[in-house]
Amino acid sequence: MGQEAGKFYLVSAGIGDTDNITLRAYKLIQQADIVLAMPFVSKLFADVLAGKEVHDPGHAFFIDADFNTAQDGEEDKIRQLIRGAVGQGKIVVVMDFGDPTIYSPQSGYLREFADLNPEVVPGISSFNAANAALGQEITGNYDHPVVLSEVMEYSERLDQLAASGATLILFSMRMDLADTIGQLKKHYPGDTPAVIVCHAGLRETQFVLRATLDSIVEEADKQQPLPWDHLLYVGEGLRR
């Protein structure tokens, strides 16, 4: 009888505080033979990773983008590691901070190892945690569409999204806030609610800046520099 095949998982570690991880994800990490986790994630979950073989999955490995940090040969080493381990019947887990399917730095693993039938274990995204920090229904009275996106360098896309009039939730990856707000004001009135949520999911440090399109840049300037982990909300669905 042949050796039983291993299994490959992409697992959410939740966002912010470590107790935001799901019970299912935690149990699966306990069962794993090999774990790939970014250094700061490994440090956060040192208790459950103690004694395990842990590797760094890199940032944006297997993603064809300029923010892929892989050096020569690094992706090949990861390929050999994962395929070899799964072939030996081992459980391999890639831990991702946030939701593995929403702007994930590890989402490239799903395409690269699609033939291994990877299983995604969902969890809390910064989007979910930020919504909770807002403490309100972001779709208004269920009559406001919501669009989740990011800005980066694609200004034309932002214009298209803003023209829809939807409530926008924008991840902050390389966002120039003043420029972004300037674009949005072409499509939304200046008194449109604008909110920035910082450190979502970290109960001790998360905070919310509430303003309007006319005043949000000034409010944000008081917090400069804004942390990398912030989300921008704009739209009538946020009006209280």
N, C-alpha and C positions, 0 to 999 in steps of 0.2 A: 504493500500500500504506500502511495506517494506521500510526501510531506505536505501537510496542510498549508495552504497559501496564507501569507500574512495579510495585513490590512493597512491601508494608508488613509489618514484622516487630516483634515484641516479644521482646527478647533478654535472657537472663539474663547479668549481668556477674559472676555468682558472688557469694560473700560473703566478707568479711574481706580477706585478702591478694589482690592482683590476679592472682597466678598460680593462683587458684582458678577463673578463667574457663575455659570449654571452648575447645578449639582451633577448633571450628566457629563459636562465637560471635565469637571474635576475628577470624577471617577475614571473617565477614559484616560486622562493623563496619568493617574495612578497605575493603570494597567499597561501603559506604554513601555516598550523596550527601548525605543530611541525617540528623543524629543528634539525638535528644532525650534528654538526660541531666541528672539533678539536679546542681547545682553541685559537690557533693562527689564524685560519680561522675566528672564531667568532669575534675576535678583528679587523681583517681586514675589515669585512663586518658589523661592528656594526650598521651602519646606516640602512641597510635594515632589520637587525635582531632585531632592537629595539622593545620591547614590545612583542616579540614572545617567545614561550616556546622553549628553546634551551637545548640540551643535548650533551654530549661528546660521539662520536661513538667509541672511543678507537682507537688503532692502530692494524690492522690486526685481528680484531675480526672476528670470524667464519672462520678463515683460519687455517688449521692444519699445523702450522709452529712454529719454536722456537722463532720467533719474534712477535708472538701473545702476546699482553700485558695484556690480560684479567685476572682479579683476580677472585677469587671464587664468583660465583653468578652474576657477571657483565653481562655476555652474556644473562643469563636468564632474567634479568631486562630489557634489550634492547628488547628481544623477546616479553615480555609482553607489553612493551610500544608501539612498532610498531603494533603488531597484534591487540591490544586493540584499538588504535587510528584509524587504517584503518577500523576495524569493526564498529566503531562509525561514519564512513563516513568522516573522516578527511583526509587532504592531509599531507603526511609525506615526508620530503625531507632529504636525506643524502647528505651533501655537501662534495665534494672531491676536493682537490687541485691538479690540473692536469687533465689528462684524466682518467675517472673511469675504463677504460678497459686496461690500460697499467701500470703494476706494481703498482696497486692502493692499498693503505692500507685499503680501504673500499670495495674491490671487493668481499670479503666473503659475503657481504649482498645480492648479487645477487643469490648466491646458497642457502643461509639460508632462504630467503623469496621468492624463485622462485614461490611458489604457489600463491603469491600475484600479480604475473605478473608485476614485477617492470619495470619501464621505465627508460632507460638511456638517459640522456641529454648530448650530447657530448660537448667537449670544447677543449681549447688549452692545449696541454701537454708540458712539459719541452722539449721534443723532437722537437715539432713544433717551440717553441720559440728559441731553440738553433740553429735550421736550419736557422731561420731568422737572428740570430746574425752572423752566418757565412756569410750570404749574397751571397751564391752561390748555384748552382745546385749540390746536393750531389751525384747524379748518373752520374757525368761527362757529357759526350755527350749522355746520355741515354743508355750507354752501360756498366755500372757498376752496378751489383746487390748490394743491400743494406740489411744488416742484423741488426735487432734491438734486443739486448739481455742485459744480465747482467752477472757478473762474479761470485760473491759470492764464494762458496767453490768448485764449480764444474769445476775443471781445465780441466778434460777430454773433457767436452763440449766446452770449449774455444778452445782447440786444433782442435776439429772437425770443428768449425766455421771458424777459421783462415785458415785451410787447403783449404777452398773453394775459397780463394782469394778475397772474397767480401769486400766491404767497411763495416766496423763494426762500429756500434754506441752502446756504452756500458754505461748503467746506472751505477752509482758509488756506489751502495749499498754494503758497506763493502769491497770495492775494495782496494787491495794492489797494488798501481800503479806500483811500481818497479817490482814486481813479474809478474803482468799482461803484462807489456811491454816485460819482459824477455821471456815469453811464446810466445808472438806475433812475436818476432824476429826469432823464429824458422821457421816461415812460410812467413814472409814479409821481403824484403830487408831493410837495415838500413835507407835508404833515403826515405822510404815510408812516405808520409805526416801523421802527427799525430797532432790532435787538441783537446784541452780541452776548453769547454765552461762552464763558472761559472756564477751562478745567472741568468740563462736564464729567460727572461721575465721581469726583473727588470731594466728598462732603465737607472737608475742612477748608478747602481752598476755592471751590467753584464760586463764581459770581456772575451776575447778570447785569448788563448795561442796557437800560431802556431809554430810548430817545425817538427821534424821527429822522427821516432822511436829511432834513435840514440841519440837525444837531448832532448826529451820531459820530461824525468825525471828530468834532470838538470834545465830545464825551470820551471817545477812545483815546484821544491825545493825552488825557489826564492819567491814563493807565499805561502809557508807553514805557517799554515796548509791549504790545499785546503778546500774550503767550502763543506759541505755535498751535496749541490745541484750542482753537476757538471757532465758533460757527456764527455766521451772520444770517439773521432772519429779517425779511422785509415783506410787508404785505398787510392788507386790511384784515386778514384773518387773525392778526395779533392785537387788534384794537380791543381794549377792555371796556 
